[in-house]
Amino acid sequence: MASHPSLAPTGDGNSAKVYFLRPDIGYTGVMKMAFTLSLNDKELLTLGTGEYALAYLQPVSGLVTVESFTVVQGGAMTKVKESRHFSFETGKTYYLAFGPRTLWPTSRNQQQWGGTSFAPVLITDAEGRGTALRTRPVGSAVQDPIPQVPADSIHRGDLASPPPGKTAKVSFHRDTEAFGSLCIHRILVDGQAVFSLRKGEHRTLYLAPGRYWFGLELEGGGFGFMCPALFTRQESTLSEGAEETYLVIESIGAAPVLLRIEPVRGRN
């Protein structure tokens, strides 16, 4: 972390705690290179992809600037900047993430057309904890990490093992695509949350025979602006010993899809 006039001593209880979170959301090439973060035009810290850092700041208002690399129209690599104004108060904790923004040509800046910049944005405490699950602490954050939500978010443990009478088996799989990887997907049975799925995870429920509806909703355990409140559902009637499998599929600009996978039947 660079020397900065607004920095307070590590652990100072009278300072503002500001976490900077940059989860890996699947970018490749130059957009995986480190960000340089500045406060009021003076460098504060650098941040690699998949990392989060902590700065203890004296009470201060000013511009937080993100300088990053991108590839613009024509294939040239260049540096781009995004700045936003924030106020940091004594004794408060803040979580800053970085929202991607596509650059468009302007009369002043034709060369940066088609690139991507990253604007600093405030996220909530809950979003910060969710995002921390997808990042690793560096610097002061190693000694003072963000409290994390449990890695295994099982809300109904009684459905996760096969007790007597619950002979129907229902499995849910989530793919490993980069799109939507920040979002947590909550699975519901008849309107009640039973567990959450993250990228690449799968879980199985054991249910008694009967009619059910299975719901899928975004939990927002990451960037809230990337995880809107979307919901979908499927109905099913389970017989004795039935087995069903559902695949969670991300859908750009719409609710994720809960797709039932039909078993492959052998030919006679």
C-alpha positions as protocol buffer text, in pm:
chain_id: "A"
residue {
  index: 1
  type: MET
  ca { x: 0 y: 0 z: 0 }
}
residue {
  index: 2
  type: ALA
  ca { x: 138 y: 340 z: -99 }
}
residue {
  index: 3
  type: SER
  ca { x: 206 y: 619 z: 149 }
}
residue {
  index: 4
  type: HIS
  ca { x: -92 y: 853 z: 152 }
}
residue {
  index: 5
  type: PRO
  ca { x: -173 y: 1161 z: 366 }
}
residue {
  index: 6
  type: SER
  ca { x: -523 y: 1026 z: 443 }
}
residue {
  index: 7
  type: LEU
  ca { x: -403 y: 690 z: 577 }
}
residue {
  index: 8
  type: ALA
  ca { x: -450 y: 623 z: 948 }
}
residue {
  index: 9
  type: PRO
  ca { x: -250 y: 369 z: 1152 }
}
residue {
  index: 10
  type: THR
  ca { x: -357 y: 8 z: 1100 }
}
residue {
  index: 11
  type: GLY
  ca { x: -633 y: -82 z: 1346 }
}
residue {
  index: 12
  type: ASP
  ca { x: -704 y: 281 z: 1441 }
}
residue {
  index: 13
  type: GLY
  ca { x: -1053 y: 278 z: 1596 }
}
residue {
  index: 14
  type: ASN
  ca { x: -1110 y: 643 z: 1509 }
}
residue {
  index: 15
  type: SER
  ca { x: -1059 y: 589 z: 1138 }
}
residue {
  index: 16
  type: ALA
  ca { x: -1290 y: 477 z: 860 }
}
residue {
  index: 17
  type: LYS
  ca { x: -1241 y: 117 z: 744 }
}
residue {
  index: 18
  type: VAL
  ca { x: -1264 y: 90 z: 368 }
}
residue {
  index: 19
  type: TYR
  ca { x: -1253 y: -250 z: 198 }
}
residue {
  index: 20
  type: PHE
  ca { x: -1181 y: -262 z: -175 }
}
residue {
  index: 21
  type: LEU
  ca { x: -1310 y: -583 z: -336 }
}
residue {
  index: 22
  type: ARG
  ca { x: -1223 y: -713 z: -681 }
}
residue {
  index: 23
  type: PRO
  ca { x: -1356 y: -1065 z: -744 }
}
residue {
  index: 24
  type: ASP
  ca { x: -1247 y: -1258 z: -1051 }
}
residue {
  index: 25
  type: ILE
  ca { x: -1547 y: -1243 z: -1285 }
}
residue {
  index: 26
  type: GLY
  ca { x: -1385 y: -1415 z: -1580 }
}
residue {
  index: 27
  type: TYR
  ca { x: -1205 y: -1137 z: -1766 }
}
residue {
  index: 28
  type: THR
  ca { x: -896 y: -1240 z: -1960 }
}
residue {
  index: 29
  type: GLY
  ca { x: -590 y: -1068 z: -2102 }
}
residue {
  index: 30
  type: VAL
  ca { x: -507 y: -713 z: -1999 }
}
residue {
  index: 31
  type: MET
  ca { x: -827 y: -674 z: -1795 }
}
residue {
  index: 32
  type: LYS
  ca { x: -682 y: -919 z: -1542 }
}
residue {
  index: 33
  type: MET
  ca { x: -392 y: -680 z: -1475 }
}
residue {
  index: 34
  type: ALA
  ca { x: -378 y: -495 z: -1144 }
}
residue {
  index: 35
  type: PHE
  ca { x: -589 y: -187 z: -1075 }
}
residue {
  index: 36
  type: THR
  ca { x: -425 y: 126 z: -936 }
}
residue {
  index: 37
  type: LEU
  ca { x: -652 y: 303 z: -687 }
}
residue {
  index: 38
  type: SER
  ca { x: -601 y: 669 z: -600 }
}
residue {
  index: 39
  type: LEU
  ca { x: -766 y: 900 z: -349 }
}
residue {
  index: 40
  type: ASN
  ca { x: -772 y: 1268 z: -443 }
}
residue {
  index: 41
  type: ASP
  ca { x: -519 y: 1210 z: -722 }
}
residue {
  index: 42
  type: LYS
  ca { x: -261 y: 1040 z: -499 }
}
residue {
  index: 43
  type: GLU
  ca { x: -199 y: 664 z: -528 }
}
residue {
  index: 44
  type: LEU
  ca { x: -348 y: 464 z: -241 }
}
residue {
  index: 45
  type: LEU
  ca { x: -302 y: 96 z: -334 }
}
residue {
  index: 46
  type: THR
  ca { x: -294 y: -161 z: -614 }
}
residue {
  index: 47
  type: LEU
  ca { x: -537 y: -450 z: -636 }
}
residue {
  index: 48
  type: GLY
  ca { x: -509 y: -773 z: -834 }
}
residue {
  index: 49
  type: THR
  ca { x: -799 y: -975 z: -969 }
}
residue {
  index: 50
  type: GLY
  ca { x: -952 y: -1203 z: -706 }
}
residue {
  index: 51
  type: GLU
  ca { x: -826 y: -987 z: -417 }
}
residue {
  index: 52
  type: TYR
  ca { x: -963 y: -752 z: -155 }
}
residue {
  index: 53
  type: ALA
  ca { x: -768 y: -493 z: 44 }
}
residue {
  index: 54
  type: LEU
  ca { x: -833 y: -276 z: 348 }
}
residue {
  index: 55
  type: ALA
  ca { x: -737 y: 86 z: 406 }
}
residue {
  index: 56
  type: TYR
  ca { x: -779 y: 269 z: 737 }
}
residue {
  index: 57
  type: LEU
  ca { x: -854 y: 629 z: 644 }
}
residue {
  index: 58
  type: GLN
  ca { x: -881 y: 950 z: 838 }
}
residue {
  index: 59
  type: PRO
  ca { x: -1218 y: 1123 z: 783 }
}
residue {
  index: 60
  type: VAL
  ca { x: -1197 y: 1241 z: 423 }
}
residue {
  index: 61
  type: SER
  ca { x: -1409 y: 1335 z: 123 }
}
residue {
  index: 62
  type: GLY
  ca { x: -1285 y: 1319 z: -230 }
}
residue {
  index: 63
  type: LEU
  ca { x: -1241 y: 1129 z: -553 }
}
residue {
  index: 64
  type: VAL
  ca { x: -1157 y: 760 z: -566 }
}
residue {
  index: 65
  type: THR
  ca { x: -1005 y: 686 z: -906 }
}
residue {
  index: 66
  type: VAL
  ca { x: -959 y: 343 z: -1065 }
}
residue {
  index: 67
  type: GLU
  ca { x: -687 y: 318 z: -1329 }
}
residue {
  index: 68
  type: SER
  ca { x: -694 y: -3 z: -1532 }
}
residue {
  index: 69
  type: PHE
  ca { x: -582 y: -147 z: -1864 }
}
residue {
  index: 70
  type: THR
  ca { x: -812 y: -227 z: -2153 }
}
residue {
  index: 71
  type: VAL
  ca { x: -803 y: -308 z: -2523 }
}
residue {
  index: 72
  type: VAL
  ca { x: -984 y: -52 z: -2740 }
}
residue {
  index: 73
  type: GLN
  ca { x: -1119 y: -43 z: -3094 }
}
residue {
  index: 74
  type: GLY
  ca { x: -838 y: -146 z: -3327 }
}
residue {
  index: 75
  type: GLY
  ca { x: -668 y: -375 z: -3072 }
}
residue {
  index: 76
  type: ALA
  ca { x: -449 y: -122 z: -2891 }
}
residue {
  index: 77
  type: MET
  ca { x: -385 y: -159 z: -2519 }
}
residue {
  index: 78
  type: THR
  ca { x: -434 y: 157 z: -2314 }
}
residue {
  index: 79
  type: LYS
  ca { x: -495 y: 282 z: -1960 }
}
residue {
  index: 80
  type: VAL
  ca { x: -837 y: 417 z: -1865 }
}
residue {
  index: 81
  type: LYS
  ca { x: -963 y: 592 z: -1552 }
}
residue {
  index: 82
  type: GLU
  ca { x: -1296 y: 615 z: -1370 }
}
residue {
  index: 83
  type: SER
  ca { x: -1355 y: 843 z: -1070 }
}
residue {
  index: 84
  type: ARG
  ca { x: -1638 y: 877 z: -819 }
}
residue {
  index: 85
  type: HIS
  ca { x: -1680 y: 1101 z: -515 }
}
residue {
  index: 86
  type: PHE
  ca { x: -1709 y: 944 z: -168 }
}
residue {
  index: 87
  type: SER
  ca { x: -1712 y: 1061 z: 193 }
}
residue {
  index: 88
  type: PHE
  ca { x: -1557 y: 838 z: 460 }
}
residue {
  index: 89
  type: GLU
  ca { x: -1655 y: 905 z: 822 }
}
residue {
  index: 90
  type: THR
  ca { x: -1492 y: 815 z: 1153 }
}
residue {
  index: 91
  type: GLY
  ca { x: -1589 y: 477 z: 1297 }
}
residue {
  index: 92
  type: LYS
  ca { x: -1776 y: 356 z: 987 }
}
residue {
  index: 93
  type: THR
  ca { x: -1702 y: 63 z: 757 }
}
residue {
  index: 94
  type: TYR
  ca { x: -1736 y: 85 z: 378 }
}
residue {
  index: 95
  type: TYR
  ca { x: -1721 y: -172 z: 98 }
}
residue {
  index: 96
  type: LEU
  ca { x: -1618 y: -56 z: -249 }
}
residue {
  index: 97
  type: ALA
  ca { x: -1647 y: -278 z: -556 }
}
residue {
  index: 98
  type: PHE
  ca { x: -1592 y: -203 z: -923 }
}
residue {
  index: 99
  type: GLY
  ca { x: -1864 y: -194 z: -1187 }
}
residue {
  index: 100
  type: PRO
  ca { x: -1760 y: -246 z: -1552 }
}
residue {
  index: 101
  type: ARG
  ca { x: -1852 y: 28 z: -1801 }
}
residue {
  index: 102
  type: THR
  ca { x: -1820 y: 10 z: -2179 }
}
residue {
  index: 103
  type: LEU
  ca { x: -1646 y: 315 z: -2324 }
}
residue {
  index: 104
  type: TRP
  ca { x: -1808 y: 496 z: -2614 }
}
residue {
  index: 105
  type: PRO
  ca { x: -1648 y: 753 z: -2848 }
}
residue {
  index: 106
  type: THR
  ca { x: -1669 y: 1118 z: -2749 }
}
residue {
  index: 107
  type: SER
  ca { x: -1542 y: 1434 z: -2911 }
}
residue {
  index: 108
  type: ARG
  ca { x: -1253 y: 1435 z: -2660 }
}
residue {
  index: 109
  type: ASN
  ca { x: -1175 y: 1065 z: -2654 }
}
residue {
  index: 110
  type: GLN
  ca { x: -1200 y: 872 z: -2980 }
}
residue {
  index: 111
  type: GLN
  ca { x: -909 y: 638 z: -2901 }
}
residue {
  index: 112
  type: GLN
  ca { x: -1077 y: 464 z: -2604 }
}
residue {
  index: 113
  type: TRP
  ca { x: -1386 y: 357 z: -2798 }
}
residue {
  index: 114
  type: GLY
  ca { x: -1486 y: -4 z: -2728 }
}
residue {
  index: 115
  type: GLY
  ca { x: -1276 y: -53 z: -2415 }
}
residue {
  index: 116
  type: THR
  ca { x: -1397 y: -132 z: -2063 }
}
residue {
  index: 117
  type: SER
  ca { x: -1333 y: 80 z: -1756 }
}
residue {
  index: 118
  type: PHE
  ca { x: -1424 y: 6 z: -1394 }
}
residue {
  index: 119
  type: ALA
  ca { x: -1610 y: 256 z: -1176 }
}
residue {
  index: 120
  type: PRO
  ca { x: -1587 y: 234 z: -794 }
}
residue {
  index: 121
  type: VAL
  ca { x: -1927 y: 173 z: -632 }
}
residue {
  index: 122
  type: LEU
  ca { x: -2043 y: 132 z: -272 }
}
residue {
  index: 123
  type: ILE
  ca { x: -2203 y: -203 z: -189 }
}
residue {
  index: 124
  type: THR
  ca { x: -2384 y: -312 z: 126 }
}
residue {
  index: 125
  type: ASP
  ca { x: -2239 y: -501 z: 421 }
}
residue {
  index: 126
  type: ALA
  ca { x: -2420 y: -817 z: 312 }
}
residue {
  index: 127
  type: GLU
  ca { x: -2291 y: -781 z: -44 }
}
residue {
  index: 128
  type: GLY
  ca { x: -1942 y: -723 z: 91 }
}
residue {
  index: 129
  type: ARG
  ca { x: -1953 y: -1046 z: 292 }
}
residue {
  index: 130
  type: GLY
  ca { x: -2082 y: -1236 z: -9 }
}
residue {
  index: 131
  type: THR
  ca { x: -1817 y: -1091 z: -236 }
}
residue {
  index: 132
  type: ALA
  ca { x: -1545 y: -1174 z: 20 }
}
residue {
  index: 133
  type: LEU
  ca { x: -1624 y: -1542 z: -38 }
}
residue {
  index: 134
  type: ARG
  ca { x: -1498 y: -1497 z: -394 }
}
residue {
  index: 135
  type: THR
  ca { x: -1182 y: -1305 z: -310 }
}
residue {
  index: 136
  type: ARG
  ca { x: -873 y: -1345 z: -93 }
}
residue {
  index: 137
  type: PRO
  ca { x: -753 y: -1082 z: 155 }
}
residue {
  index: 138
  type: VAL
  ca { x: -423 y: -903 z: 99 }
}
residue {
  index: 139
  type: GLY
  ca { x: -228 y: -653 z: 309 }
}
residue {
  index: 140
  type: SER
  ca { x: -412 y: -527 z: 619 }
}
residue {
  index: 141
  type: ALA
  ca { x: -720 y: -731 z: 524 }
}
residue {
  index: 142
  type: VAL
  ca { x: -531 y: -1050 z: 616 }
}
residue {
  index: 143
  type: GLN
  ca { x: -526 y: -938 z: 981 }
}
residue {
  index: 144
  type: ASP
  ca { x: -873 y: -782 z: 966 }
}
residue {
  index: 145
  type: PRO
  ca { x: -1077 y: -985 z: 714 }
}
residue {
  index: 146
  type: ILE
  ca { x: -1443 y: -935 z: 629 }
}
residue {
  index: 147
  type: PRO
  ca { x: -1668 y: -1167 z: 833 }
}
residue {
  index: 148
  type: GLN
  ca { x: -1791 y: -1424 z: 584 }
}
residue {
  index: 149
  type: VAL
  ca { x: -2121 y: -1602 z: 550 }
}
residue {
  index: 150
  type: PRO
  ca { x: -2099 y: -1980 z: 587 }
}
residue {
  index: 151
  type: ALA
  ca { x: -1954 y: -2149 z: 280 }
}
residue {
  index: 152
  type: ASP
  ca { x: -2219 y: -2422 z: 298 }
}
residue {
  index: 153
  type: SER
  ca { x: -2554 y: -2242 z: 295 }
}
residue {
  index: 154
  type: ILE
  ca { x: -2794 y: -2523 z: 383 }
}
residue {
  index: 155
  type: HIS
  ca { x: -3120 y: -2383 z: 521 }
}
residue {
  index: 156
  type: ARG
  ca { x: -3304 y: -2714 z: 562 }
}
residue {
  index: 157
  type: GLY
  ca { x: -3063 y: -2984 z: 672 }
}
residue {
  index: 158
  type: ASP
  ca { x: -3345 y: -3237 z: 720 }
}
residue {
  index: 159
  type: LEU
  ca { x: -3390 y: -3252 z: 343 }
}
residue {
  index: 160
  type: ALA
  ca { x: -3021 y: -3314 z: 268 }
}
residue {
  index: 161
  type: SER
  ca { x: -3013 y: -3676 z: 386 }
}
residue {
  index: 162
  type: PRO
  ca { x: -3248 y: -3970 z: 310 }
}
residue {
  index: 163
  type: PRO
  ca { x: -3466 y: -4021 z: 623 }
}
residue {
  index: 164
  type: PRO
  ca { x: -3734 y: -4294 z: 632 }
}
residue {
  index: 165
  type: GLY
  ca { x: -4026 y: -4224 z: 401 }
}
residue {
  index: 166
  type: LYS
  ca { x: -3839 y: -3974 z: 184 }
}
residue {
  index: 167
  type: THR
  ca { x: -3757 y: -4192 z: -111 }
}
residue {
  index: 168
  type: ALA
  ca { x: -3768 y: -3938 z: -395 }
}
residue {
  index: 169
  type: LYS
  ca { x: -3432 y: -3790 z: -493 }
}
residue {
  index: 170
  type: VAL
  ca { x: -3404 y: -3444 z: -655 }
}
residue {
  index: 171
  type: SER
  ca { x: -3065 y: -3304 z: -759 }
}
residue {
  index: 172
  type: PHE
  ca { x: -2972 y: -2948 z: -858 }
}
residue {
  index: 173
  type: HIS
  ca { x: -2658 y: -2860 z: -1054 }
}
residue {
  index: 174
  type: ARG
  ca { x: -2514 y: -2518 z: -1133 }
}
residue {
  index: 175
  type: ASP
  ca { x: -2269 y: -2474 z: -1418 }
}
residue {
  index: 176
  type: THR
  ca { x: -1923 y: -2313 z: -1401 }
}
residue {
  index: 177
  type: GLU
  ca { x: -1967 y: -2033 z: -1653 }
}
residue {
  index: 178
  type: ALA
  ca { x: -1813 y: -1696 z: -1564 }
}
residue {
  index: 179
  type: PHE
  ca { x: -2136 y: -1506 z: -1632 }
}
residue {
  index: 180
  type: GLY
  ca { x: -2334 y: -1467 z: -1310 }
}
residue {
  index: 181
  type: SER
  ca { x: -2055 y: -1621 z: -1100 }
}
residue {
  index: 182
  type: LEU
  ca { x: -2091 y: -1348 z: -836 }
}
residue {
  index: 183
  type: CYS
  ca { x: -2454 y: -1434 z: -769 }
}
residue {
  index: 184
  type: ILE
  ca { x: -2575 y: -1691 z: -518 }
}
residue {
  index: 185
  type: HIS
  ca { x: -2875 y: -1897 z: -631 }
}
residue {
  index: 186
  type: ARG
  ca { x: -3124 y: -2003 z: -365 }
}
residue {
  index: 187
  type: ILE
  ca { x: -3332 y: -2318 z: -416 }
}
residue {
  index: 188
  type: LEU
  ca { x: -3681 y: -2327 z: -264 }
}
residue {
  index: 189
  type: VAL
  ca { x: -3926 y: -2613 z: -209 }
}
residue {
  index: 190
  type: ASP
  ca { x: -4290 y: -2502 z: -185 }
}
residue {
  index: 191
  type: GLY
  ca { x: -4173 y: -2148 z: -111 }
}
residue {
  index: 192
  type: GLN
  ca { x: -3923 y: -2239 z: 163 }
}
residue {
  index: 193
  type: ALA
  ca { x: -3549 y: -2191 z: 108 }
}
residue {
  index: 194
  type: VAL
  ca { x: -3357 y: -2519 z: 147 }
}
residue {
  index: 195
  type: PHE
  ca { x: -3002 y: -2434 z: 32 }
}
residue {
  index: 196
  type: SER
  ca { x: -2794 y: -2202 z: -184 }
}
residue {
  index: 197
  type: LEU
  ca { x: -2585 y: -2286 z: -490 }
}
residue {
  index: 198
  type: ARG
  ca { x: -2269 y: -2113 z: -600 }
}
residue {
  index: 199
  type: LYS
  ca { x: -2081 y: -2151 z: -927 }
}
residue {
  index: 200
  type: GLY
  ca { x: -2001 y: -2517 z: -1002 }
}
residue {
  index: 201
  type: GLU
  ca { x: -2187 y: -2660 z: -700 }
}
residue {
  index: 202
  type: HIS
  ca { x: -2453 y: -2931 z: -682 }
}
residue {
  index: 203
  type: ARG
  ca { x: -2680 y: -3058 z: -405 }
}
residue {
  index: 204
  type: THR
  ca { x: -2941 y: -3327 z: -361 }
}
residue {
  index: 205
  type: LEU
  ca { x: -3274 y: -3328 z: -175 }
}
residue {
  index: 206
  type: TYR
  ca { x: -3467 y: -3628 z: -44 }
}
residue {
  index: 207
  type: LEU
  ca { x: -3846 y: -3585 z: -38 }
}
residue {
  index: 208
  type: ALA
  ca { x: -4155 y: -3790 z: 35 }
}
residue {
  index: 209
  type: PRO
  ca { x: -4368 y: -3878 z: -270 }
}
residue {
  index: 210
  type: GLY
  ca { x: -4608 y: -3597 z: -358 }
}
residue {
  index: 211
  type: ARG
  ca { x: -4656 y: -3278 z: -557 }
}
residue {
  index: 212
  type: TYR
  ca { x: -4402 y: -2996 z: -514 }
}
residue {
  index: 213
  type: TRP
  ca { x: -4289 y: -2676 z: -677 }
}
residue {
  index: 214
  type: PHE
  ca { x: -3920 y: -2593 z: -692 }
}
residue {
  index: 215
  type: GLY
  ca { x: -3814 y: -2230 z: -700 }
}
residue {
  index: 216
  type: LEU
  ca { x: -3488 y: -2061 z: -798 }
}
residue {
  index: 217
  type: GLU
  ca { x: -3408 y: -1705 z: -697 }
}
residue {
  index: 218
  type: LEU
  ca { x: -3098 y: -1485 z: -692 }
}
residue {
  index: 219
  type: GLU
  ca { x: -2976 y: -1428 z: -338 }
}
residue {
  index: 220
  type: GLY
  ca { x: -2756 y: -1126 z: -415 }
}
residue {
  index: 221
  type: GLY
  ca { x: -2457 y: -1255 z: -218 }
}
residue {
  index: 222
  type: GLY
  ca { x: -2214 y: -1047 z: -422 }
}
residue {
  index: 223
  type: PHE
  ca { x: -2257 y: -733 z: -631 }
}
residue {
  index: 224
  type: GLY
  ca { x: -2620 y: -638 z: -578 }
}
residue {
  index: 225
  type: PHE
  ca { x: -2636 y: -449 z: -907 }
}
residue {
  index: 226
  type: MET
  ca { x: -2525 y: -766 z: -1089 }
}
residue {
  index: 227
  type: CYS
  ca { x: -2761 y: -995 z: -897 }
}
residue {
  index: 228
  type: PRO
  ca { x: -3112 y: -849 z: -939 }
}
residue {
  index: 229
  type: ALA
  ca { x: -3413 y: -1003 z: -766 }
}
residue {
  index: 230
  type: LEU
  ca { x: -3514 y: -1262 z: -1027 }
}
residue {
  index: 231
  type: PHE
  ca { x: -3719 y: -1576 z: -976 }
}
residue {
  index: 232
  type: THR
  ca { x: -3835 y: -1886 z: -1166 }
}
residue {
  index: 233
  type: ARG
  ca { x: -4016 y: -2206 z: -1068 }
}
residue {
  index: 234
  type: GLN
  ca { x: -4096 y: -2561 z: -1180 }
}
residue {
  index: 235
  type: GLU
  ca { x: -4373 y: -2796 z: -1062 }
}
residue {
  index: 236
  type: SER
  ca { x: -4334 y: -3172 z: -1028 }
}
residue {
  index: 237
  type: THR
  ca { x: -4517 y: -3476 z: -892 }
}
residue {
  index: 238
  type: LEU
  ca { x: -4274 y: -3725 z: -736 }
}
residue {
  index: 239
  type: SER
  ca { x: -4356 y: -4093 z: -715 }
}
residue {
  index: 240
  type: GLU
  ca { x: -4204 y: -4352 z: -482 }
}
residue {
  index: 241
  type: GLY
  ca { x: -3833 y: -4381 z: -558 }
}
residue {
  index: 242
  type: ALA
  ca { x: -3841 y: -4110 z: -826 }
}
residue {
  index: 243
  type: GLU
  ca { x: -3521 y: -3933 z: -931 }
}
residue {
  index: 244
  type: GLU
  ca { x: -3514 y: -3590 z: -1095 }
}
residue {
  index: 245
  type: THR
  ca { x: -3227 y: -3363 z: -1196 }
}
residue {
  index: 246
  type: TYR
  ca { x: -3238 y: -2988 z: -1258 }
}
residue {
  index: 247
  type: LEU
  ca { x: -2974 y: -2768 z: -1416 }
}
residue {
  index: 248
  type: VAL
  ca { x: -2936 y: -2399 z: -1327 }
}
residue {
  index: 249
  type: ILE
  ca { x: -2863 y: -2200 z: -1645 }
}
residue {
  index: 250
  type: GLU
  ca { x: -2765 y: -1832 z: -1643 }
}
residue {
  index: 251
  type: SER
  ca { x: -2964 y: -1606 z: -1876 }
}
residue {
  index: 252
  type: ILE
  ca { x: -2840 y: -1259 z: -1974 }
}
residue {
  index: 253
  type: GLY
  ca { x: -3094 y: -990 z: -1886 }
}
residue {
  index: 254
  type: ALA
  ca { x: -3358 y: -1237 z: -1767 }
}
residue {
  index: 255
  type: ALA
  ca { x: -3430 y: -1477 z: -1484 }
}
residue {
  index: 256
  type: PRO
  ca { x: -3201 y: -1782 z: -1464 }
}
residue {
  index: 257
  type: VAL
  ca { x: -3352 y: -2102 z: -1599 }
}
residue {
  index: 258
  type: LEU
  ca { x: -3426 y: -2411 z: -1389 }
}
residue {
  index: 259
  type: LEU
  ca { x: -3412 y: -2682 z: -1655 }
}
residue {
  index: 260
  type: ARG
  ca { x: -3527 y: -3036 z: -1584 }
}
residue {
  index: 261
  type: ILE
  ca { x: -3296 y: -3293 z: -1744 }
}
residue {
  index: 262
  type: GLU
  ca { x: -3487 y: -3595 z: -1866 }
}
residue {
  index: 263
  type: PRO
  ca { x: -3313 y: -3930 z: -1815 }
}
residue {
  index: 264
  type: VAL
  ca { x: -3181 y: -4108 z: -2122 }
}
residue {
  index: 265
  type: ARG
  ca { x: -3395 y: -4415 z: -2187 }
}
residue {
  index: 266
  type: GLY
  ca { x: -3236 y: -4728 z: -2325 }
}
residue {
  index: 267
  type: ARG
  ca { x: -3368 y: -4866 z: -2654 }
}
residue {
  index: 268
  type: ASN
  ca { x: -3550 y: -5197 z: -2664 }
}
